Amino acid sequence: MVKTCFAIAALLAGAASSSRAQAPAAAPPYPAPKNAPPIVTPGITNSDPPSDAIVLFNGRDLSRWRTDNGGPAQWIVRDGYMEVKPGAGGIATVDKFGDAQLHIEWATPSVVKGEGQERGNSGVFLMERYEVQVLDSYQNDTYYHGQAGAIYKQWPPLVNASRKPGEWQTYDIIFHAPRFDEMGKVVDRARMTVLHNGVLIQNNAEVYGLTYNDRAPVYIAHGPQESLALQDHGNPVRYRNIWIRRL
């Protein structure tokens, strides 16, 4: 009886081995790529624009920017940066963008005035609607989803990576634009990944809609590409080295 069992086991093992040897190779679950990735030459440093980037501010003029009503941007330009001119209003790019990689550097005033939302307040608005907050959040308490790096009134930053007032800071933002159906209903919400001074602070965060300051977010259908905007909140915040890549 024991010999019979061993014989059956040996036959089964041999059959399984033969089946494995004859089985066709599994096809990959996706087609092989047909084209090589395009070559993009990186900048000398990670802050410098790569070869396919659009430089939105070159440190010399505001020719790529406009006011809300389409007139020439009125912010101050000097020493390689632009500065909010309080009362002049926000500015937006002449060009429009959808999915994008954005690099922007900013600095709040070195002389601290006010507290909370009154200290170095501005904002980076993707598609003129979805704000990443700019604020002096160095030892400055405010509501968590309104501090620097917040997706305003929706998501606080994962950490506070702020530098001291007056020091230059960076945002690197990967933005996925929302998609709407033919009836204007959102079918794919906007999403953002944000690095603040090289530190991940928003990890593919889903945006719930327009980042209002006084009401619940909601989506209102708009074009697949819209302008990038910077906010005048009455504080002389500075910006420099702004570039963007279409994705």
N, C-alpha and C positions, 0 to 999 in steps of 0.2 A: 504493500500500500504506500509506504514511504517513497519507494522508488518511482511509483506511478505519479505521485505528487511532484517530485523533482522533475520528472520528464515533462509534465504539463507546464510547470513553471518555466522550464527552459524553452519550450516551444513558444509560449506567450512572449517571453523576453525577446526571442529571435524575431518573432513577427513584428513586435513594436519597433525593434531596431531597423528591420527592413522597411517598415512604413516610413520611419523618419528619414531614412536614406533616400527614398524615392519621392518624398514630398517636394513639390516645387518651391522655389524660394519665394518668400512673402514679398509682395509688391509694396513699395512705400505708400503711405497714405496720402501723398501729395505729389504732384508732378515735379520733376526736376526743373530748376530754373534754366531758362533759355538764354538770358542775357546777363552779362557781367554787371555788377553794381557800378554806377557812374563814379568817376574819380572826382573827389573834392579835396582841394588842398587846404589843410587846416591853417589857422593863423599861427603866428610865431608863439603866442601864448594862448591859453584857452579863452582869454578875454578878447582876443583879436578876431575880427570877422574872417570866416573861411571864404573860399573863393566863390561860393555860390550865394553868399549872403547879400542882402540889400542894406546898405548903410543908410540909416534914417537920420542920423545926426553925426556930422563930420567934425564938430567942434568949431565951425566957422559961420554957419548960417542956418536959417530955418526954412530953406526953400522947399523942403519936403513936408512942411507942416502948414496947417491952416487954422483959422478960428472956427467956431461952431457954425457961423454963417458963411463960411467959405472965404473970408478975407485973409490977408497976410497975418501970420502969427506974430504976436506982440511981446513975447517973452524976451528977457535980457540974454544976450550972448556975449560972453567974455572969457578969456583965459581957457578956452577949450571946453567950456560947459555952457549949458543953457540954464536959466534960473526963472522960476515962476515970478511973474510980475503981478503981485496981488491986485485983484480987481480987473485984470485984463481978460480973465476967462480962461477956460481950458483950451488945449490945442489938440488937433488930431492930424493923422497923416493924410496926405493927398492920396497915396496908394492904399489899396484895400487888400485884406488878407483873410484866409480861412484857417485851415490847420497850419500851425507855424511853430518854429523855435525862435524865441525872443531872448536877446541878451540886452540888459539895461543896467546902468550904474547910476546911483543916486546918493545924495548926502543931505541930511537935515542941517539946519543952522547950528553952528558951533556954540553960539550964545543961546542958552536955553531960556525960552519964555513960555509961560503957561504950563499946563499939565494935562494929562489924559489926551483927548482928541485934539487939543489945541497946540500940541508940540510937534512941529514938523510934519503936518498932515498934507498928504497928496494921494495920488492913486494912479495905477496903471490899469487902463480899461481895455481888455481885449474885445474887439468888435464894438467898441464904444459902449459896452453893456455889462461886461463881466469883470469886476474889479479885484485886483490884488492890491491890498492896502499898503501904502507907504506912510510910515509914521516913525517918530523917534520913540522906539520902544526899549531904549536902554535905561533901566531903572525908572520906568515910567508906567504906572499901573493904569489900565483901562479895561473895558470889557474884552474878553479873550478873543472873540471873533471880530474884533476891530483893531487889533494890534498889528504891527508890521508883519507882512507875510500872510495875513488872513485873506481868505476869499470872503470878501466883506459881508458880515452879518450871516455867513453860512458855515464856514469852516475856520477854526483857529489854526495857527501853524502847529505842526507837531512839536516843535521846540522854538524857543526864542533865541535866534542866532544873531541878534543885533549888535552892531559895533557902537562905539561912543558917538555922541553928537559931533557933527562936523567931519567925521571919517567917511570915506567912500565905501559904499556897499554895493553888492551886485544881486540881481535877480536873473536866474536862467529859468525860463518858463517854456514848457512844452504844452501847447494848447491844441485840443481837439475841438473843433467847432461843432455846434449842434446841427442836427439834421431835422428837417420838417417834411411832412407829407404834402400832397397837393392841396389839402384843406387847411394847411397852416398849423397842424398839430405836431408838436415835437415828438419824434420817434427815436431820437438818439440824443441824449443830453450832452452839453459841453463837459469836457473834463480837463483838468489841469494837473501837471506835475511841476513843482516849483522848488528850486534850490536857492537858498539865501546864503550868500557868502560861501558857497560850496557845500552847504548843509541841506539835506532833503527836509523840506518843511510841509510840502503837500504831495501826497503820493497817489497820482491818478485820481484825484478827488472829483467826484461828480458834482457839477454845478446845477442847482435847483432852478435857476432862472436869473433874471436881471437882479443885480445886487443892489436893491434899494436900501436906503437907510431908515425908512419909516413905514415899510409895509412888507408883506410876505413876498418872496420871490415868485415870479411867474414868467413863463416864456411867451414872447410875442414874436411871431414869425418875422424873419428878416432875410436878407440875401445871403448867399453862401460865402461872400467875402464882404468885410466891412473894415473901417479904419481902426487903427490903434490910437487911443486917446490918453492924454495925461491931464490930471486934474489941477485946477487952481482952487485950493481950499484956504487961500489967504496967507499961506506961509511961504517964505522964499526958499523952497526946496530946489536943489540943483540936480541936473541930469547930464550925463555924458555917455559916450561910447555906446550908442544904441544901434543895434543891427538885428535883422530878422531873416529867417530862412523859410521859404514856403515848403510845406511837407505834403 
